[in-house]
Amino acid sequence: MKMSIIKSDTKYKHFLLERAKSGRSGCRSCHQKIQKGQLRVGLVTYRPHKTVQWHHMDPECIRVREFAKKPDELTHEEEELLADYLEEVYCVPPVTVTFSLVTGPLSMAQLAQVMCKKYGKFRSFSFGLETKYTENWKWRCLISTMLVCNTRETSMLAFIKPLFSMCPDPESLAELANDKESRIELLKEAERVKLKHAGKKLSYIIGASEVVIKEGGVPKTRPGLMAIKGVGRHVSSVVSAWVHQKAEFGIDVHVDRIMRRLGWLDGKEGTITTEARVKKMVPEKLVGHFSRAFVDLGQDICSYSPSCSECFLQKACPSGQQYLANDW
């Protein structure tokens, strides 16, 4: 299967696709070595000098649809691998995914419409199940959301593979409370994939599984969710949106940062006030998806050190306008 490679015309940042020249480079996402000859994706930046950050060509390590160059003489197997990667990331071939720069000021409702179109993978995680949205999927979503707090999503996704392989249902995870050997095995895996606060989180998800068993499913109310140790307001909002399809919007430090860059927060608003504003201004059916889209934007572009040159909001965002004015 042939898959065309779209060239990036950005002046400041682009992605390279090539075979690793040695086995010394490490993936900046999963921190594992990239084997010699293996296809790798390099994020190239020029601020203040040219640097390349290498990643595995894996949706769990990096999500990219534009590459600056194509490796010479791709084998048929490598072409299929590339096609599978691009389709898994975007669910459709990348040649059909286009998005123009947004110009002019945006209201929150307008931005919700725009971002939900650009980031279309809301509730798309399977968490290792062939059939999504079953009761077991709901439990897995709760556990995964608890695990991802204060850590990278790539680390969480790497950890749940052995976790759900060992414990495919709430009952088997709850049994870990009396299985010290299995807990030690999982903690070693958590350390390998750099999952933060693993010991505490393992205790929390065991307790959460006991609650799910007792309640006959994932609690449907915010008080019920927040009664679980390790579940705060942010996790309860995300789980309500994903599992129960409620109009809830999760606020964490990353969402807060993006909203401030957009000029929507001035430092006085708290989480509850911000949630209320979003629910008031954004169509109800988009609120949950809008919450996830913020996460994707933060991972792709608007991180702690933003890549304004790559952002489709650069002409509408105050920070992006400052970037353009300074010609960084």
N, C-alpha and C positions, 0 to 999 in steps of 0.2 A: 504494500500500500504506500503510495507516494504522498508526502506531506510537504507542502512548500514552506520555506523559511522566510519569515517576514523581516526585512531589514529595518533596523532602528535608526532614525535620522537625528536622534538627540545629540547635542554637542557635548554634554557633560557626563553622560552615563550611558553605558550600553552593556549588553550581555554577549559573551563569547561562548561558542559551543565547540569543543574540541576533545580529542583523546588525551588523557593524562600522559605527560611525557615521562613521568617517573611515578613511584609509589609513595613519594614523600608528602604530597599535598594532603591537607586535611579539610573535611567539609565543615564550613562555618556554622552549619545548622546542627548536625548530629554529632560533630566532632570525631567522626570515624575517618580512617584513612581512605583515600580514593586510589584504587588499584591502577597500576600502570596499564595504559591502553583503554581504560574505561572512559566512556563519555562523561564529561563534566561540564558544568555551566559556570562561567566566571562573570561576576559582577565587576565591571570596570568603572572606576570613578577617577576624577581629576582634581580633587580638592583636598590638599593643596598640590598634590603631585599624583601621578598615575599609580593606582594600586589595583590589584585583582583579588577578589575574594571568591574562592572556589567552593562549589557545592556539588553534591551528587545530582545527577539528572533524575530526580525523584520528587513527586508532588509533595512528599512529606518534608523535603529539605528546601525546595525553592519552587515558586510558581511563576513561570515566565512564559510568555507567548511570542516574544520578539527576540531574535538573535542577530548579532552584528555580522557573523560570518558562519558559513556552513563548512563542516569538516570535509576534507577531500575524500572522495571515493567512499561514501557511506556504503556499508554492506547492506544487503537486503534485510538482514536481521536487525541492524541498527536503525534502518529506516522505519521498520515496524515498531521498534522500541520507542523511537522518537514520536511516532504517530500516537502510540498508546499513551505516552506521557502527556502529550498536549491534549488529547481527548479526555483523559482522566482529570486534568487540571480544570478544563473549561467545559467539559461535558459535550462540547460540539467542536468540530474542527476549527482551528484558530483563524483560518481565512474568512470565516463568517462572523468573527467577533471584531467589530469596529466601534470606535467611540471617539467623538470629537471633543476638542477643548470646550469647556463651558466658560462663557464670558458674562460679565455683569454680575451684580449682587444677586444672591440666592436666598430665598426664604427657606426655613427648615423643611417645609412641606415639599418645595421644589427639589431640594437636595435629596430628600428621601426618595422621590420618584427617580431621580438620576442615579443615585447609588444603588438602589435595588435593581435597576436594569443592568448596571455594570457588573455587580457582584450577584450572580444568580444561583449560588450554591446553598442557599438557606435550607437547613435541615437535611443536607445531602450526605452527612457522615453516616456510614453504615455501622461503624463500631464493630466490624468483623462479622456482621450478620448478613446473610443473603436476602432475607426479608426484613425490610425496615418497618418501623412504627408499630411493632408488636409490643406487648407488655415488657418483654425482655429488652427490647431496644430502648424503651423508656428508662428502665433501670440503668442500662449501660450509659445512657446520656447523662443521667444524674451523677453517676460515679465519675465519668470522664470530666464533667464540668467541675466537680470538686477537685479533681487531680490537677487541672490546668491552672488553678489559681496560683499566682506569683511564680509561674514557670513558663517556659516556652511551649507553644502548642505542639511543636515537633517532638519535644521530649515526652509530652503526654501521649501522643499518638504512638510513639515507639514503645512506651511502657504498657499500654493497654493490650498490645498483642500478646505478650506472655501472661498478663493478668487474666484476660478473658479466656485464654487457652487453658489456664489452670482452674479458673473459676468462671464457668459459663453462665451461671445463674446466681441469684441472690443467696440461695441456700448454701451453695458451695463457698461463696465468699464469706458468709457469716461464720462458717466452720473454721476459718483461719484463726479465729479467736483462740482456738485450742490446738493450733498446729504451728508450733514455733519454727520447725524446720522449713516449712513452706514460706512463712513470713520472712525468714532470713534469706531465702532464695530470691524472693521478690525484691527485697531491699537491696540486694547486690545488683539486680537488674536495674533498679531505679537509679542507683549510683552510676551505673555504666552509661545510662542515657541522660544523666544530669537532671533528673526530676527533683526539684527542690522540696525540702521539708517532707521527705518520703515517709519517715517513721510516723510522724503525726498524721499524715494523710491516710496512711494505711489503716491506722486506728479509726479514723473518721469514716472511711468507706465501709469498714466492717460494721460499724454502728449504723450507718445509713442502710445497709442491706438488711440488718435486723429490723429496722423500722419499716422498710418496704414489705418484708415478710409479714410483719404484724398488721400493717394497714391494708394488705392485699394489693399493693401497688404504690407508685410514687405519689406522695401527698399532693393534692390538687390546689391547696390554698397556700398563700405566702406564710401565714403563721405555722401551718403544718410543716412546710419545708424548712423554715428557719428554726424549728424546734430540733432539727437534726444537728448534732454537733459538727461543726465544720462548714455549715451552710449559712452564709450571710446574705445580705440583701442582693448583692450582685448575682450570686449563684442562683438564688431563688427566682430572680427576674429572668435569667437565661433559661433555666429549666421550665419556668412557666410558659415562656415563648416557644421553646422547642418542643417540649413534651406535651403540653396541654394547649398549644396554639393560642395562647392569650396575648393580648396587646400589652406586653411588658417590655421595657427597655433597660438593658443592663448598663450601669455606670461603673467604670473602673478608672484607674489613673490614665489609661491610654485614651479612652473615650473623652475623658475630661480634657486631656491635652489637645486633642483634635478640635473640640468645641471652642477652646480658648483661642486656638490659631484662627478659627473661622470668625472670631469676634463675638461669639454668642454668650460667653461667660465673662464676668468681670471680677471674679474672685469671691463674691459674696454668696453665690448660690450653693446650696447643699445638694446631696444626691436626690433627696425626695423632691425638692423644688425643681431640679433639672428634669427628673422623670415626668413630673406633672406637666412641665412645659412641652416636652416632646409629645406626650399623649394628647395634649390640647391642640397642637399645631399640625400633627402628622395624621393622615388617614389611618383609622384603626387597623385595617387589614395589612398595613405596611410596617407597623411599629416593631414587631418582632424581627422581621427581615431587615429593617433599618438598623437595628441593634447589631446584628451579625455583620452587616455591610461595613459598619464602623470598624469592627475587628479586622476585616479583610483589608480595608484601606490603611489601617495602622501597620499591618504586617507587610503589605506591598510597598507602601510609599511614605506614609505620614508617621514614621517611627520617631524615636527620641531625636535622631538627627534626620530631618525630613529630606526627601529627594524631590524638591520642588520642580526640578527640570523634567521629571517624569509624570507629574501630577496633572490630571485632566481638569483640576480645579484651580490651576495656578493663576488664571486671570480673574477668578472670582473670589479667591481667598486673600485676605490681607497679607498673610505671610508670603504667599506666592507672588503677590504684586510687589512686595518689597524685594523678593528674589530677582524678579524681572527688572526692577528699577536699578538694582546694583549690578546687573549683568554678571552674576557670580559664575 
